[in-house]
Amino acid sequence: MTETLPPCPQCSSEYTYEMPPLLVCPECAHEWSPAADEEEAFQDGPGEIKDAVGNVLADGDTVTVVKDLKVKGQASAIKVGTKVRNIRLVNGTDGHDIDCKVDGFGPMQLKSSVVKKVL
């Protein structure tokens, strides 16, 4: 099994080697974490995210909630039809890919599968 390591981000040398937990370039002595490569890919953006009915979402869109959502620490739930303005798409955890502020609840993350884009 041949594992190819990424080239050095500083000098582009292909002779990098692994010295856990880092990757090392023997030509320029640059050391970096393989997690940094993953973070760069993470910062490129979440890709195409679709709402519950298949509309493509974008930063700044307005969406409505399509089902009641229980919120931890709150006595009431976010009701169906609640409008959420100015969403921001993120690579969240557990499928939570929308960062927003919901009136009466504050900042939170939502799943795109529980919202519908307002056209």
C-alpha positions in Angstrom: 0.0 0.0 0.0 1.6 3.2 -1.1 0.6 6.4 0.7 1.4 9.7 -1.0 2.1 12.6 1.2 1.3 16.2 0.1 4.1 18.3 -1.3 5.7 20.9 1.0 3.5 24.1 1.0 6.5 26.3 1.3 8.9 25.0 -1.4 6.7 22.4 -3.2 9.2 19.6 -2.6 7.7 16.2 -3.2 10.1 14.5 -0.8 8.1 15.2 2.4 8.1 12.6 5.1 6.0 12.0 8.2 7.3 12.5 11.7 4.2 12.2 13.9 2.3 14.4 14.4 3.9 16.6 11.8 4.9 16.4 8.1 8.5 17.5 7.4 10.2 18.8 4.3 13.9 17.7 4.1 14.8 20.4 1.6 13.7 23.5 3.4 13.1 22.0 6.9 9.5 23.3 7.0 7.2 21.4 9.4 3.4 21.5 9.3 0.5 19.6 10.6 -1.6 17.5 8.2 -4.6 18.9 10.1 -3.7 22.3 8.6 -4.3 20.9 5.1 -7.7 19.7 6.2 -8.5 23.1 7.7 -7.6 24.8 4.4 -10.0 22.5 2.6 -12.6 23.3 5.3 -12.2 27.0 4.8 -12.9 26.7 1.1 -16.6 26.6 1.9 -19.3 24.1 2.5 -20.1 23.5 -1.2 -23.7 23.4 -2.5 -26.3 23.2 0.3 -29.9 22.5 -0.5 -33.0 23.2 1.7 -35.7 20.6 2.5 -37.4 21.0 -0.9 -34.2 21.1 -3.0 -33.6 24.8 -3.5 -29.9 25.8 -3.4 -29.1 28.0 -0.4 -26.6 30.9 -0.3 -25.3 33.3 2.3 -27.7 36.1 3.2 -30.9 34.1 2.1 -34.1 34.2 4.1 -35.6 30.8 5.1 -38.6 29.5 7.0 -38.6 26.6 9.4 -40.7 23.6 8.1 -41.1 21.8 11.4 -41.2 22.6 15.1 -37.8 22.5 16.6 -37.2 21.9 20.3 -34.4 24.1 21.7 -32.3 22.9 24.7 -32.7 25.2 27.7 -35.8 26.9 26.3 -39.4 26.3 27.4 -40.8 26.9 23.9 -39.9 25.5 20.5 -39.2 27.3 17.2 -42.5 27.0 15.5 -43.3 26.1 11.9 -43.2 29.1 9.6 -40.7 31.1 11.7 -38.7 33.3 9.3 -34.9 33.4 9.7 -33.1 36.2 7.9 -29.6 36.6 6.7 -28.3 33.0 7.1 -24.7 32.1 6.8 -23.6 28.7 5.4 -20.9 26.8 7.4 -19.3 23.4 7.6 -21.0 22.6 11.0 -21.1 19.5 13.1 -23.7 16.8 13.0 -25.2 18.2 9.8 -25.8 21.7 11.2 -24.8 23.7 8.2 -26.7 27.0 8.7 -25.5 29.7 11.2 -28.1 32.3 12.0 -30.0 34.3 14.6 -33.6 33.3 15.3 -35.7 36.1 16.8 -36.6 35.3 20.4 -34.0 32.5 20.6 -30.6 34.1 19.7 -27.7 32.7 17.7 -27.8 29.0 16.7 -27.1 26.5 14.0 -29.8 24.8 12.0 -29.8 21.9 9.6 -30.7 22.7 6.0 -33.2 19.8 6.0 -35.5 21.7 8.4 -35.7 25.0 6.4 -37.2 26.2 3.2 -35.9 29.1 1.1 -38.2 32.1 0.8 -38.3 32.8 -3.0 
